[in-house]
Amino acid sequence: MFVTDFRRDFYDVIQTERVLLFVASDVDALCACKILQALFQCDHVQYTLVPVSGWQELETSFLEHKDQFHYFVLINCGANVDLLDVLQPEEDRIFFICDTHRPVNVVNVYNDTQIKLLIKQDDDLEVPAYDDIFRDEDEDEDGEEKSDSESEGLEPSEKRTRLEESAMVMFDLAWVMTKDLNDMLWWAIVGLTDQWIQDKITQMKYVTDIGILQRHVSRHNHRNEDDDHSLSIDCMRIAFEYDLRLALYQHWSLYDSLCNTCYTSARLRLWSVQGQKRLQEFLADMGLPLKQVKQKFQAMDVSLKENLREILEESANKFGMKDMRVQTFSIHFGFKNKFLASDVVFATTSLLESIEKDASGTDNFIRALDSLSRSNLAQLYQGLELAKKQLRAIHQTVASCICTNLVISQGPFLYCYLMEGTPDVKLFSKPVSLGLLSRYLLQSFICSTKNKRCKLLPLVMAAPMSVEHGTMIMVGIPPETESSDKKNFFGRAFEKAAESTSSRTLHNHFDMSVIELKVEDRGKLLDALISLLS
């Protein structure tokens, strides 16, 4: 069931209990977790935190802990399957689910004893009537078909305007209880930015929520601008900014950022000789010397940096890049350390999906969680270095895929498969990194192709996962459209294609549009997917 009063029906209920927190491996979930941890610390709530990267880990961890806890909080996992069917808990176990994955499974909605959904119900969901779903088995065929599609879950409505990020929900709770702190506000901002970067929310939704957060930022950070000299070493200040849509540019060189940001690289078509020429023309148009552009941003002439945003935006317009500026927030820690929300998202994601030897998923989770604390800036800077490597690898892989025509039209969708042995291929055995690569590739392909029909297609991308187990990972992403709908139908399509071909697949990811499968089943699964979506 949907919880309407989060304070009364969630927080007040668990405040005197021992709670188990299951947290998924994504930045929005980590931010929601940090806010909840801060609230728990404030109220001396006893809890155990367990990171879970997929359904298998969730089931195993639940079995391990189910006898010690009665209350479970699930962050960014659990809403889009029939949870009680998956976990088979005792009847007195209660699950609070704060999850952005859609569609929400209707069985969870109509269970009013054990399942409590911490999901805002605005225009987000159209709930089918109880009788429409749980009807007799012997319905006529039309009835059956309808029942089947509806019982899968609640599809977000066309007119939806809000899809609450987990971190935003937790911050809202803190604010209602007047326990919200500036740190919590920053985590809510990072959580929202993560959902936007991962393309989980629309531009419209992002801008709307930025507006909501801006009011909180003014409330918490209303220090007089003349007081800058009073910034102490351990002080933090959040500010709203119109900044450049350039990844990590303040911690990199402007040149590297232009080359490795999806938006600029795709529109300048930097994988081609012609594109490199356009980049030189773009820099010349701005009047920026190469020597300045290629050194660290911090070391650039102050005179050049002063009006950089305006100059860059003006030239970008001439080169067909009309959305060069984005609304965002920055954070200052003391005098020296300044980060944009997107910097933190890239850094934390890279720590979460690090492929360093001997680092387990739990190690990565803890390092990523630590990087969100202002007491651990060294970890954040480490994440920034990993993020630069990741963005370089994505850019080079995209360039190679386009130059060697690896993106092929399969009829209803585009398809690209990274072969074993491709440089940096290990990076893309992780779901978020593969998703980032796929979106970067799709945007670049759209800018490079003259085929109008191909520009409207979704993309299925696959990469090797484990050579010893002969497995691969596959992700499906919706077409690049201007419409406000971010609906991804690949989860159900993958499931049906696997069923109809008896392919050996593993639907282990909380995001249903990511699957794992045996390499030798790739062909038949693809064929089934083509006929299913044609």
C-alpha positions, 0 to 999 in steps of 0.5 A: 500500500502507499504510505500517505503520512511518511512521518507518522506511518513510517518514521514514528513506527521504526524509531523505537525498533531495530531496522535493517536497511537494504540499499541498492548500488546507485548514487540516488540510493546512496544519497537517500541512505546518507539522509536516513542515516543522519536522521537515525543518528539524530534519534538514536535509531538502531539499524544495520546497513546491507548493500545489495547489487541485485535480486540474488543478494537481496534474497540471500541477505534477507534469509541471513537476517530475517530472524533478527529484524521485523522492520526492513527499509528497501532503498531503490529496490523492491517496488517493481516485483511482487516482493512477498513472492520473492522473499517469502517472509513471515507474516509479521515482517514489514517492508518499507520501500522507497524505490524509483524503478517503474512500473510499481508491481500492483500486488505491492500496492494492494497489500496493506499489511506488510508492504508500505510504499514510500512513493509520492502518488502525485500524477505519477501512477495510474492504479488499476482497480482491484477487480480489474487485476485480481479476476477469475482465471477463466476469463475470456481471452481479451480479459486475460490479456488485459489482466496480464498486462495490468498485473505486471505493474503500474505504468506511469501515465502519459501526463505524469509530472513527478517521479520522486527520487529516493533522496528527495523523498528522504529529504522531504521527510527530514524537512517535515520533521524540521531535522533537515541539515545542509548536508542532507540538502546536498545529498538530495541535490546529488540524488536528483542530479544522478537521476537526471544524468542516468536519464531516469527523469525528464528535463522538465521534471529535473527543472521543476525539482531544481526549483523546489530545492532552490528554495531550500538552498536559499533557506539554508545558505542565506549568508551575506555575500560579503561574508566570504572572508568568514568562510572557515576551513570546515564550513560548507555552502551550497549555491544555485548556478547556471553552469556549463554542460561539461563533465568535470571541467573544473577538475580537468582541462577544458580541452579534455572536458570538451572531448569527453563530454557526451553533449559536445563530443556528439554534436561536434562529431569528434570521432571524425577528422572533420569533427576535430577540425570543428573543435579547433574552429570552435576554440578559435571562435571563442578566442581561447589559445590551445595552450590555455585550454589544454592545461588544468582548468585551475591554472588557466588565466583568471582573465579567461576564466572570468567570462568563460561561461558567456563566451562558451555559450555564445560560440556553442550557439553558432555550432548548433549546441543550444543547451550549453548551460544547465541549472545546477548547484555547487558546493564549497567546502571551506576556501578551496574545495568546490564541486558541482553536483554532477562532479560528485555523481560521476565520482561516486558512480566510478567508485561504486563500479570500480573494477580495481583488483581485490575490491568487492562490491561491498568495498566499493559501496563503502568507498562510494558512501564515504565519498559523499561525506565532507570529512572524506574529500580524499575519497571524492578526489580519488573518485574524480580521477576514476571518473575521468578514466571512465569518460575517456574510455566511453568516448574512445569506445563510442568513437571506435563503434561509430568508425567501424560501423558497429551500430546496426539496425535490426528493424525495430531497434539499433544493436551494438555488441562489444567484443571480448578484447575491446579496450576497457571492455571490463568497465562496461560489464557494470550496469550503470557504466554500460548504460552511460556508454549506451546513451552516449553512443545513441546520441553520437550515432544520431548525430552521425547518421543521415538515416531519419528512421534510425534516429528514432530507434531505441538501442540494445547494447551488449558487452562481455561479463564473465569470460570464465562463465561465458556470460554477457550483460545486455541493456536496452535504452529508449529512443532519444525523443523530445517527448516527456516520456521516459518509459523503457519497455525493454524489461518486459521484452527481454523477459518474454524473449527469454521465455519464448526461446528458453534462453539462459538469462538472469534477471538479477538487476533492480533495473529490469532493462538490464539482463545477463545471459549466456553468450551462445544464447545471444542469437536466438534471444535477439531474433525473438526480440526482433519479432516481438518488437516488430 
